[in-house]
Amino acid sequence: MNDEFNDNLLLITHNLSFITLQMDYVISGIQQLGIGQHDADAAWAWYRKNIGADVPIFIEEALAELMLPHTNGEVCKRYAILALNMNGGGGFEIWQHKGHQPESASFELQLGDLGIFAGKLKSYDVYTSYKMHQQNGVNLLTEVHNTPDGRPTYYFRDPYENTFQVVQSDNWFQKKRTPMGGVYGVIIGSSDIARSLPIYQELLGYDTVIYDETDAYDAWNAIPGGSGRFRRVLLRHSKPRQGAFAPLLGASEIELVQALDREPRRIYEGRIWGDPGFIHLCFDVNGMDNIGKKATELGYPFTVDSGHFDMGDAAGRFTYIEDPDGVLIEFVQTYKVPVAKKIGWYINLKGRDPKKSLPRLVLRALGLNRKTD
């Protein structure tokens, strides 16, 4: 039997195992995609205009004292903005070092390099999104084309060398002001997809394989490193997400990409967490201790565990793990979140049914914090 047959057999085995899988913790969805920047305020202004991420959950400076395993033992001062698009989807944690000089990659990142190569953004009208980005002068890498599963999509690059894929979605909290939604997932470069699958399928619940293909893709030729053969596996979760913020964060997907014609490099080779680029993928969760047990069983224990944290506007607990290629995955269990800071309206989530969502009216009220330009 060849390696490709073995890998496909492994996928089938994983899928069958999920028929009886019961998670003893709750994942409400992708809370945010962390993006390191040289200038967080300028980047947020660009994301407000072009992605609609205009509702801040927090804006804060602090010391990242617990991230020492991922900052070469250095305590880094950071400035961060967590912003949402109220149409739905995950948010953006726009992150900037203060003190440490942000260090961009010393080489051009290529599709298949190890780490988070691209953020996936959802749109309810991809063609309208494309025209909007075209009018705004966005660096469009491709024209609109179809994904292997038949959805319209295109790729663009922001002014800070981060690549995004816009993809059609029918999963929405609301549809206002822009055809764009928030973070729908990520494209992750993997050195061995079969080795990476347990984290994404068994721990994170992306139990459904939408496609598993090995081929060269003409649509990727305009993306750096996109020429050549790749294995690409698109994963989604079969069960709707549950929890306080699930209706807003919505459904999501993870695409694993393995370059077959070249040796990929680590995206954060020689750099630290928080340097420019996609620094982590964060999930909103409940049942952190059980997540830790499952992650440890799979061989990926927490590298960071905050215990209780209080960031002023928000409070909770966060942890991190690394996938086999060093991709940082964050889990946040939220205890307190601001709804309308101007009038002191905060929600305490302790003691709530972890599977029950907040009322849609309350979730919509987060939009009262919207920043207008």
Stockholm file with secondary structure:
# STOCKHOLM 1.0

chainA/1-373         MNDEFNDNLLLITHNLSFITLQMDYVISGIQQLGIGQHDADAAWAWYRKNIGADVPIFIEEALAELMLPHTNGEVCKRYAILALNMNGGGGFEIWQHKGHQPESASFELQLGDLGIFAGKLKSYDVYTSYKMHQQNGVNLLTEVHNTPDGRPTYYFRDPYENTFQVVQSDNWFQKKRTPMGGVYGVIIGSSDIARSLPIYQELLGYDTVIYDETDAYDAWNAIPGGSGRFRRVLLRHSKPRQGAFAPLLGASEIELVQALDREPRRIYEGRIWGDPGFIHLCFDVNGMDNIGKKATELGYPFTVDSGHFDMGDAAGRFTYIEDPDGVLIEFVQTYKVPVAKKIGWYINLKGRDPKKSLPRLVLRALGLNRKTD
#=GR chainA/1-373 SS CCHHHHHHHHHHHHHHHTTSCCCSSEEEEEEEEEEECSCHHHHHHHHHHHHCCCEEEEEEEEEETTCGGGTTTCCEEEEEEEEECTTSSBEEEEEEEESSCCCCCSSCCCTTCBEEEEEEEEESCHHHHHHHHHHTTCEECSCCEECTTSCEEEEEECTTSCEEEEEECCCCSCCCSCSEEEEEEEEEECSCHHHHHHIIIIITCCCEEEEEEEEECGGGTTSTTCSSEEEEEEEECSSCCCSTTHHHHCCCEEEEEEESSSCCCBTTTTCCTTSSEEEEEEEEEECHHHHHHHHHHTTCCCSEEEEEEECSSCEEEEEEEECTTCCEEEEEEEEEEEEEGGGTEEEECTTSCTTCCCCHHHHHHGGGGCCCC
#=GC SS_cons         CCHHHHHHHHHHHHHHHTTSCCCSSEEEEEEEEEEECSCHHHHHHHHHHHHCCCEEEEEEEEEETTCGGGTTTCCEEEEEEEEECTTSSBEEEEEEEESSCCCCCSSCCCTTCBEEEEEEEEESCHHHHHHHHHHTTCEECSCCEECTTSCEEEEEECTTSCEEEEEECCCCSCCCSCSEEEEEEEEEECSCHHHHHHIIIIITCCCEEEEEEEEECGGGTTSTTCSSEEEEEEEECSSCCCSTTHHHHCCCEEEEEEESSSCCCBTTTTCCTTSSEEEEEEEEEECHHHHHHHHHHTTCCCSEEEEEEECSSCEEEEEEEECTTCCEEEEEEEEEEEEEGGGTEEEECTTSCTTCCCCHHHHHHGGGGCCCC
//
